Amino acid sequence: MRKTLSIEGMSCNHCVMHVKNALTEVQGVASVAVDLAKKNAVVEGGELDDDAMKAAVAEAGYEVVGIA
């Protein structure tokens, strides 16, 4: 399963690292690729829980504005 999260609030590579680390900790996530220019993260894994991913990103200090 693959999901793309649109994320607001990222402004530098440290932000990218925080989001990647936060999403990597979510159960079911196998890989994360964060793109600062596109303001998104592509998450791959088994059972991906949208609410858990949103909560992890919010806890890192950013906002998920959409999941596709």
N, C-alpha and C positions, 0 to 999 in steps of 0.2 A: 504494500500500500504506500502511496506517495501523496503528500499534501503540501501545498504551498501556503505559507502564512505571510500575509502582508503586515509589516511591522512599522509603527511610527516611533520616532524618538532616537533612532540610531544616527550618530554623527561622525563616528570614527572607528578605527579598527579595534579599539578597546570595547566599544559597544558590540561589535560583531562577535568578539570573543565571549562577552558576558551572555549574549543570547545563545550562542552555540553551546556553551557549557550548561546553561539552564535547560535547554531542550534535550541535551544528551542524557540528563538525569531522569527524564520522564520515562516511565515504564512503557516498553514496547518500541521505543525509538532505537533504530539500528544505526542511522547516519543522519547528519545535519550539514547542510551547505547554506551558509548565510551570505547574501549579496548586499553590500552596503548601497551600491548605486541603484539597485532595483528595489531596495527597502523590503526585502523578503527573505524568507528562509524556506528551503525545500527539505522536508523531513521524510525519511523513509523508515519503514518498520512494519511490524505486525499489526496488532490492534492499536491504533492511534486514537487517543482520547482528546478531542478538541478542547474540552474544558481544562484538562490537566496541562495541555500545552499552553493555553492562554494564561493559566495561573502561573506557570513557570516563567513565562516571559514577563508578566506583570511583576512578579517578585524580583526579577532582575532590573526592573525599572523602566520597562518599555510597554507599548500597547499593541496588541494584535487587533487590527482593524478589519481583517477578513481572512477566511480560510477557504481555499479552493482545492 
